Amino acid sequence: MDFYDTRVLKSVSTAIVLDNGEIREISNNFSSGAAVRVLSSGSWGFVSQDNPENLDEALRSAGKLAEAARYKSPRSPVLLAPVEKPGLQTLPEVRENPLNIPIEEKVKLLAEIEKSARIEGIKSTNAIYSESLVTVSYSSSEGLDCEYTLNRIGFAVSAIAQSEGVYQIGRESRFGVMGFEIFKKHDAFALAEKAASTAVGLLTAKTPKAGTYPVILDQELAGVFIHEAVGHAVEADHVLEGNSILEGKLGEQIASPLITVYDDPSLHEYGYYPFDDEGAESKRTTLIENGILKSFIHSRETAGKMGGESRNARAQGYSRPVIRMSNTFIAPDGMKFEEMLAELKDGIYLKGSRGGQVNPGEGVFQFNAERGFIVESGELMTPLRDVSLSGHTLEILNSVAGVGNDLELNSGRCGKAGQLVPVSDGAPHVLVRKAMVGGSG
């Protein structure tokens, strides 16, 4: 056995789901468990269990699995990049502990928020609330021993509008690492109304004619682009597997000099963690600086192989750690939105995100925007719906002609290797000289 580590997790979580004013779900979950890894001559053994007790038995089992894997298909020895004991000085503050607030109060508040979305033209509404308090204890055979407790909380409201057989949806959500004060930080009632107004407005919006246009991406869509199209391509496991267009491009100019991109798990956003699931302290990684690719994101194993620093090994619950993003964003520059519209003159402004797909190996992507506007002579004109953005990652990055001064981050969950983890992504407004815009289904 060359190395082992253990993670013990204890969590308590609450979820509330309302549909059209009716309670669909109220759940309280308490869970505890452990994840154990053993490295033996280049092969890993991994065991997870619901019971955090008896870790010695789990270690023995993981050791046997590692030995069996080594016997079946021998691998070269693994060099793990070093990690130091993480500091825990800047944990997020919880001003109002959600555990101190009665469930009845939470249900009542959520019902009032959902009610705010029931404006004229809305046929259906939905609201969700979730909170979790998780304690993670990490220890390793190298003597690392550290622990943190983190509160995650959030809400989402969606509204569906219908007219003459056409359905449109608006959705707003806010999630963070804080307490019940999230409802003071964000006006949930105004956000519910905004979701509803978006849905109603989309009923009369037009579908754009497919083609190549100069475009402005809002903060949410530019953030999704940077997460999906760039973030996954800088994950070192993808690079090593030959599944990244950025393989072999470290130190090269891959984007407009206006583009600087960071991944920063130390920011108190939804993707925050004090240390990753291999005990590495959270710190900012510069991925792209003034258009030049500076770094990939790593686990200890890939950092040992490729150089670089490990701080992005993350797991959902008791799963195996995988290289994942945290809070990934384009750094702001000085351009005002009004200046961007004037520069664009005639083109399309794309707002919001409804997901999409990307192939990090080929660098092709397609994202669906929530909505858009035709821009004529620098003015927002015809509203658009069912609108998509597609193209090649490197072409879009090199076509950036302006980066705004109005950075915003949005929270969500990112899926990889069958695991979901909390992330944030964001950007200021971004002006792109030309991109493929089409009507999306």
C-alpha positions in Angstrom: 0.0 0.0 0.0 1.6 3.3 -1.1 -1.1 5.7 0.0 -4.6 5.8 1.5 -7.2 8.4 2.4 -10.6 8.5 4.0 -13.5 10.9 3.8 -16.3 10.8 6.4 -19.4 12.8 5.6 -22.4 13.7 7.8 -25.3 15.7 6.4 -28.8 16.9 7.2 -30.9 18.3 4.4 -34.4 19.6 3.8 -36.3 20.0 0.5 -39.7 21.5 -0.2 -41.5 21.3 -3.6 -44.7 23.2 -4.4 -46.7 22.8 -7.6 -49.5 25.3 -8.3 -49.8 26.1 -4.6 -50.0 22.5 -3.5 -47.3 20.8 -1.4 -45.8 18.0 -3.5 -42.8 17.2 -1.3 -41.4 18.0 2.1 -38.4 15.8 3.0 -35.8 15.7 5.7 -32.8 13.5 5.2 -30.0 12.6 7.6 -27.1 10.6 6.2 -23.6 9.6 7.2 -21.0 7.5 5.4 -17.4 7.2 4.3 -15.3 6.9 1.2 -12.0 5.1 1.3 -9.2 5.0 -1.3 -6.1 2.9 -1.4 -3.2 3.3 -4.0 -1.0 0.3 -4.5 1.7 0.2 -7.2 -0.2 2.4 -9.6 -3.7 0.9 -9.0 -6.5 2.4 -7.0 -9.0 0.5 -4.8 -12.1 2.4 -3.8 -14.8 1.6 -1.2 -17.8 3.6 0.0 -20.1 2.7 2.8 -23.2 4.2 4.6 -21.7 3.5 8.0 -18.8 5.8 8.9 -17.6 3.4 11.6 -15.2 0.6 11.0 -12.9 2.3 8.5 -10.2 -0.3 9.1 -12.4 -2.9 7.4 -13.1 -0.6 4.5 -9.3 0.1 4.2 -8.6 -3.6 4.0 -11.3 -4.1 1.3 -10.0 -1.1 -0.7 -6.5 -2.5 -0.4 -7.7 -5.9 -1.8 -9.4 -4.2 -4.7 -6.2 -2.2 -5.5 -4.2 -5.4 -5.4 -6.7 -7.2 -7.7 -6.7 -4.3 -10.1 -2.9 -4.3 -10.2 -2.8 -8.1 -10.8 -5.4 -7.9 -13.6 -3.9 -4.9 -15.5 -0.6 -3.6 -14.1 -0.1 0.2 -14.3 2.9 2.4 -14.0 3.5 3.8 -10.5 1.5 6.9 -9.7 3.2 10.1 -8.4 0.8 12.2 -6.3 1.5 15.9 -6.4 2.1 17.1 -2.8 -0.5 18.9 -0.7 -0.1 20.9 2.4 -2.5 21.1 5.3 -5.3 23.5 4.3 -6.1 26.6 6.2 -9.7 27.2 7.2 -9.7 30.9 8.0 -12.4 32.2 5.6 -15.4 29.9 5.9 -18.7 31.6 4.8 -20.7 33.2 7.6 -24.2 31.9 8.4 -26.2 34.7 9.8 -29.5 32.9 10.1 -29.3 29.2 10.7 -31.9 27.5 8.6 -32.2 24.7 11.2 -33.6 27.3 13.7 -36.5 28.2 11.4 -39.7 26.1 11.6 -40.6 24.1 8.5 -44.0 25.7 8.5 -42.4 29.1 8.1 -40.3 27.8 5.2 -43.4 26.4 3.5 -45.4 29.6 4.0 -42.6 31.7 2.6 -42.2 29.5 -0.5 -45.9 29.5 -1.1 -45.9 33.3 -1.1 -43.0 33.4 -3.5 -44.7 31.0 -5.8 -47.9 33.1 -5.6 -45.9 36.1 -6.9 -45.4 34.2 -10.2 -49.1 33.8 -10.8 -49.5 36.8 -13.0 -52.0 37.1 -15.9 -51.2 34.6 -18.7 -49.5 32.1 -16.4 -51.0 28.6 -16.4 -48.7 26.7 -14.0 -46.1 27.5 -11.3 -43.5 25.5 -9.4 -41.2 26.5 -6.5 -38.5 24.6 -4.7 -36.4 25.2 -1.6 -33.4 23.2 -0.5 -30.9 23.4 2.3 -28.1 21.1 3.5 -25.6 21.2 6.3 -22.6 18.9 5.5 -19.6 18.1 7.6 -16.6 16.6 5.7 -13.7 15.0 7.6 -10.6 14.1 5.6 -7.5 12.2 6.6 -4.7 10.5 4.7 -1.7 8.2 5.3 0.5 11.3 4.8 -0.8 12.7 8.1 -3.3 15.2 6.7 -6.3 15.6 9.0 -8.9 18.3 8.3 -12.6 19.0 8.6 -15.2 21.6 7.6 -18.9 22.2 7.9 -20.7 24.0 5.1 -24.3 25.2 4.7 -25.8 25.3 1.2 -29.2 26.8 0.5 -31.3 28.0 -2.4 -34.6 28.3 -4.1 -36.0 28.2 -7.7 -39.3 29.4 -9.2 -40.6 28.5 -12.6 -43.7 29.7 -14.4 -45.3 28.3 -17.6 -47.4 30.6 -19.9 -49.7 29.3 -22.5 -51.5 30.9 -25.5 -53.1 29.2 -28.5 -51.2 25.9 -28.0 -47.9 27.6 -27.4 -46.1 27.0 -24.1 -43.2 29.1 -22.8 -41.3 28.8 -19.5 -39.5 31.4 -17.3 -37.2 30.3 -14.4 -35.2 32.1 -11.8 -33.1 30.5 -9.1 -30.5 31.5 -6.5 -28.3 29.1 -4.5 -25.4 29.9 -2.2 -23.2 29.0 0.7 -24.9 31.0 3.5 -27.9 30.8 5.8 -31.6 31.8 5.6 -30.4 35.4 4.9 -30.4 34.3 1.2 -33.9 35.7 1.2 -32.7 39.1 2.4 -29.9 39.1 -0.2 -32.2 38.3 -3.1 -35.7 39.6 -3.6 -37.4 36.2 -4.2 -40.8 37.8 -4.9 -39.4 40.0 -7.6 -37.5 37.1 -9.1 -40.8 35.0 -9.2 -42.5 37.9 -11.0 -39.5 38.1 -13.4 -39.8 34.4 -14.2 -43.5 34.8 -15.0 -43.0 38.0 -17.0 -40.3 36.2 -19.1 -42.7 33.3 -19.8 -45.5 35.6 -20.9 -43.2 37.8 -23.0 -41.9 34.8 -24.8 -45.4 33.9 -26.1 -45.3 36.8 -28.5 -41.6 36.7 -29.3 -40.4 35.8 -32.8 -38.0 32.9 -33.9 -34.9 34.2 -35.6 -33.8 33.4 -39.1 -30.8 31.1 -38.8 -27.5 32.6 -39.8 -24.2 34.1 -38.8 -24.5 37.3 -36.8 -22.5 39.6 -34.5 -23.8 38.8 -31.0 -23.8 40.0 -27.5 -24.0 37.2 -24.8 -25.4 38.2 -21.5 -23.6 37.2 -18.2 -25.5 33.9 -17.8 -25.1 32.6 -21.4 -21.4 33.7 -21.5 -20.9 31.9 -18.2 -22.4 28.7 -19.4 -20.3 29.0 -22.6 -17.1 29.4 -20.5 -18.1 26.5 -18.2 -19.1 24.0 -20.9 -16.9 24.9 -23.8 -13.7 25.9 -22.0 -14.0 24.5 -18.4 -14.5 20.9 -19.4 -11.7 21.1 -22.0 -9.2 22.2 -19.2 -10.0 19.3 -17.0 -6.7 17.3 -17.0 -8.4 13.9 -17.1 -10.0 14.9 -20.4 -6.7 16.2 -21.7 -4.9 12.9 -20.8 -7.6 10.9 -22.4 -7.2 12.8 -25.7 -10.7 14.3 -25.3 -9.8 18.0 -25.2 -9.2 20.5 -28.0 -6.7 22.3 -25.6 -4.3 19.3 -25.4 -0.8 20.5 -26.1 -1.8 24.2 -26.1 -0.4 25.4 -22.8 1.3 28.7 -23.3 -0.4 29.3 -26.6 -2.8 32.1 -27.6 -6.2 30.4 -27.8 -8.5 33.4 -27.4 -8.8 37.1 -27.9 -6.4 39.1 -25.6 -9.5 40.5 -23.9 -10.3 37.0 -22.4 -9.0 36.1 -18.9 -10.7 33.1 -17.2 -10.4 31.8 -13.6 -11.6 28.8 -11.7 -11.8 29.8 -8.0 -13.1 27.5 -5.3 -12.2 29.9 -2.6 -14.9 32.4 -3.7 -18.0 32.3 -1.5 -20.2 31.2 -4.4 -22.1 28.0 -4.8 -19.1 26.1 -6.1 -17.1 27.0 -2.9 -15.1 24.5 -0.8 -12.3 25.2 1.7 -10.4 22.1 0.5 -11.1 19.6 -2.2 -11.9 15.9 -1.7 -8.1 15.1 -1.6 -7.4 17.6 1.1 -5.9 20.3 -1.2 -6.7 23.9 -0.1 -8.9 25.9 -2.4 -7.1 28.6 -4.4 -7.7 30.5 -7.6 -6.4 28.9 -10.9 -5.8 31.2 -13.9 -7.0 29.1 -16.9 -6.6 31.8 -19.6 -4.7 35.1 -19.2 -5.1 37.7 -21.9 -6.0 35.0 -24.3 -3.1 32.6 -23.4 -3.9 29.2 -22.0 -2.1 29.1 -18.6 -3.2 26.0 -16.8 -5.4 22.9 -16.7 -7.3 21.9 -13.5 -6.0 18.9 -11.6 -6.3 16.1 -9.1 -3.2 15.0 -7.3 -2.6 12.2 -9.8 -2.9 14.4 -12.9 -0.8 17.2 -11.3 1.9 14.6 -10.5 1.8 13.4 -14.2 1.6 16.8 -16.0 2.9 19.4 -13.5 0.5 22.0 -12.1 -1.3 22.2 -8.8 -4.1 20.0 -7.6 -7.2 21.6 -6.1 -10.1 20.4 -8.2 -10.8 16.8 -7.2 -14.4 16.7 -6.1 -16.9 14.0 -5.3 -20.7 13.9 -4.9 -21.3 12.4 -1.4 -19.3 9.2 -0.9 -18.4 8.8 -4.6 -14.9 8.6 -6.1 -13.2 12.1 -6.5 -13.1 13.3 -10.1 -11.6 16.5 -11.6 -14.3 19.1 -11.5 -14.7 22.9 -11.9 -15.8 25.1 -9.0 -16.6 28.8 -9.7 -15.5 29.4 -13.3 -15.8 32.8 -14.9 -14.5 35.3 -17.4 -12.8 38.3 -15.7 -14.5 41.7 -16.3 -13.0 44.3 -18.5 -14.0 47.9 -18.9 -16.7 48.0 -21.6 -20.2 49.3 -20.6 -23.2 47.5 -22.0 -24.4 50.6 -23.8 -21.0 50.9 -25.5 -21.3 47.2 -26.5 -24.7 47.8 -28.1 -23.3 50.8 -30.0 -20.4 48.8 -31.2 -22.6 45.9 -32.3 -24.9 48.2 -34.3 -26.9 45.4 -36.0 -27.0 41.9 -34.6 -28.5 39.8 -31.9 -28.5 40.0 -28.1 -28.8 36.6 -26.4 -30.0 36.2 -22.8 -30.1 33.4 -20.4 -29.5 29.7 -20.8 -31.6 26.6 -21.3 -28.7 24.1 -21.5 -27.1 22.5 -24.5 -24.3 20.2 -25.4 -20.6 20.4 -26.0 -17.9 18.0 -27.2 -14.6 19.1 -25.5 -12.6 16.8 -27.8 -13.9 18.4 -31.0 -14.6 21.8 -29.6 -18.1 22.0 -31.1 -21.0 23.2 -29.0 -24.7 24.2 -29.2 -26.4 26.2 -26.4 -30.0 27.2 -26.2 -30.6 30.8 -25.0 -33.7 31.6 -22.9 -34.5 34.5 -25.2 -33.0 37.3 -27.3 -33.5 40.5 -29.1 -32.7 41.7 -32.6 -30.5 44.8 -32.3 -30.8 47.5 -34.9 -28.6 50.6 -34.9 -27.5 49.8 -31.3 -31.1 49.6 -30.0 -32.9 46.5 -28.6 -35.8 45.8 -30.9 -37.7 42.6 -31.7 -37.9 40.0 -28.9 -36.8 36.5 -29.8 -37.5 33.0 -28.5 -36.4 29.4 -29.4 -32.9 30.8 -30.2 -29.6 28.9 -30.1 -25.9 29.7 -30.3 -23.6 27.1 -31.9 -20.1 27.0 -33.3 -16.5 26.1 -32.5 -15.0 27.0 -29.1 -11.7 28.4 -30.4 -13.4 30.4 -33.2 -15.8 32.0 -30.7 -13.0 32.7 -28.2 -10.9 34.4 -30.9 -13.9 36.4 -32.2 -14.5 38.3 -28.9 -14.4 42.0 -29.6 -15.5 43.3 -26.2 -15.8 42.2 -22.5 -18.1 44.1 -20.1 -17.5 45.5 -16.7 -20.6 43.8 -15.2 -19.6 40.4 -14.0 -22.4 38.2 -12.6 -22.2 34.6 -11.4 -25.0 32.0 -11.6 -25.3 28.9 -9.5 -26.1 25.4 -10.7 -25.0 21.7 -10.7 -22.6 20.2 -13.1 -22.7 16.5 -14.1 -19.7 14.3 -14.9 -18.9 10.6 -14.3 -22.5 10.1 -13.1 -22.0 12.7 -10.3 -23.5 16.1 -9.7 -21.6 18.8 -7.8 -22.5 22.5 -7.0 -20.8 25.0 -9.3 -21.1 28.6 -10.3 -20.2 30.1 -13.6 -20.3 33.6 -14.9 -19.0 36.5 -17.0 -19.7 40.1 -17.8 -21.5 40.8 -21.1 -19.4 39.6 -24.0 -19.4 41.0 -27.6 -18.6 38.4 -30.3 -17.9 39.5 -33.9 -19.7 36.5 -35.5 -21.5 33.4 -34.3 -24.0 30.9 -35.7 -27.5 31.7 -34.4 -30.4 29.5 -35.1 -33.9 28.6 -34.0 -33.8 25.9 -31.4 -36.5 23.3 -30.8 
